[in-house]
Amino acid sequence: MQIHYLEIVTTEVDAVCSAYAAAHGVRFGKPDARFGNARTATLLGDGLVGVRAPMHETEEPVIRPYWLVDDIEAAVTAAVKAGGEVAHPPLEIPGRGTFAIYIVGGVHHGLWQR
């Protein structure tokens, strides 16, 4: 298993980015609309960490790993069969790949296909 994208939703975007930058020596970019206006930094192995504000008033802070998969449709189907509920169906981000989100055990989980 490999995390391809680690999404952090917080009401304190700048503070979280500053803390990560200081602790890990990374540099966060400007907000990127492709990632819900997240500020992103590169992870080892070509992945990203993104820190963004909630996109609507009911979205709560969350840390959501997006696991890299070879076949996102098959992975979503398997997650649902295992008891997961699709929170966001597969959606392509041009030039970055396709993601999906499911919830199981009260926890958000992401999938990512390059």
URKA-V256481 format. One record per residue. N is the residue number from 1. PHI is phi in whole degrees, 0 to 359 (none if undefined). PSI is psi in radians with two decimals (NA if undefined). D_LAST is the distance of its C-alpha to the last C-alpha in Angstrom with 1 decimal. Layout:
[[N	PHI	PSI	D_LAST] [N	PHI	PSI	D_LAST]]
This chain:
[[1	none	2.41	14.3] [2	223	2.29	12.3] [3	280	2.20	12.0] [4	261	-0.58	9.0] [5	217	2.28	11.0] [6	246	1.98	14.7] [7	258	2.26	16.4] [8	238	2.09	20.1] [9	254	2.16	22.3] [10	210	2.72	25.8] [11	276	-0.08	28.9] [12	238	1.06	29.3] [13	304	-0.92	26.2] [14	298	-0.69	28.2] [15	295	-0.75	29.9] [16	294	-0.78	26.8] [17	299	-0.75	25.2] [18	297	-0.73	28.5] [19	295	-0.78	28.9] [20	296	-0.74	25.5] [21	299	-0.76	26.2] [22	292	-0.74	29.6] [23	283	-0.53	28.7] [24	241	-0.05	25.7] [25	68	0.52	26.3] [26	258	2.85	23.1] [27	238	2.21	23.2] [28	266	2.44	21.7] [29	277	-3.06	21.1] [30	285	2.85	22.6] [31	306	2.37	21.3] [32	245	1.99	18.1] [33	301	-0.51	18.5] [34	296	-0.39	14.7] [35	244	0.63	14.9] [36	66	0.54	18.3] [37	67	0.47	20.1] [38	288	2.55	18.9] [39	270	2.22	20.0] [40	244	2.70	17.2] [41	221	2.69	17.6] [42	281	2.38	15.5] [43	265	2.79	15.3] [44	299	2.49	15.9] [45	85	0.32	13.0] [46	77	0.25	11.0] [47	269	-3.08	10.5] [48	225	2.65	12.6] [49	246	2.33	15.6] [50	235	2.35	16.7] [51	241	2.14	20.3] [52	219	2.85	21.5] [53	278	2.80	24.6] [54	304	2.50	24.9] [55	271	-0.22	24.0] [56	206	2.88	27.1] [57	295	-0.34	30.3] [58	264	-0.10	29.5] [59	283	2.20	26.2] [60	263	2.77	27.2] [61	304	2.46	25.9] [62	203	2.67	23.1] [63	243	2.11	20.7] [64	233	1.95	17.5] [65	279	2.44	15.0] [66	251	1.95	11.5] [67	277	2.36	10.8] [68	288	2.26	7.7] [69	228	2.73	8.0] [70	279	-0.58	7.7] [71	223	1.74	9.3] [72	294	-0.64	9.3] [73	298	-0.79	12.6] [74	294	-0.67	14.2] [75	293	-0.72	13.4] [76	297	-0.79	14.9] [77	301	-0.77	17.8] [78	295	-0.70	18.5] [79	297	-0.74	18.5] [80	295	-0.77	20.9] [81	299	-0.53	23.0] [82	273	0.08	23.4] [83	111	0.00	24.8] [84	283	2.74	22.0] [85	243	2.22	22.3] [86	291	2.14	19.6] [87	263	-0.51	19.9] [88	210	2.08	17.1] [89	290	2.89	15.6] [90	308	2.33	12.1] [91	218	2.26	11.7] [92	278	2.37	9.5] [93	254	1.91	9.8] [94	310	2.24	10.4] [95	81	-0.08	8.9] [96	237	-0.45	6.6] [97	126	-2.86	4.3] [98	235	2.38	6.5] [99	236	2.82	8.8] [100	210	2.75	12.1] [101	230	2.39	15.1] [102	226	2.81	17.9] [103	238	2.30	21.2] [104	212	2.42	23.2] [105	65	0.42	26.2] [106	76	0.14	26.4] [107	243	2.41	23.2] [108	279	2.39	20.0] [109	227	2.46	16.8] [110	244	2.69	13.2] [111	235	2.57	10.2] [112	219	2.26	6.5] [113	243	2.23	3.8] [114	292	NA	0.0]]
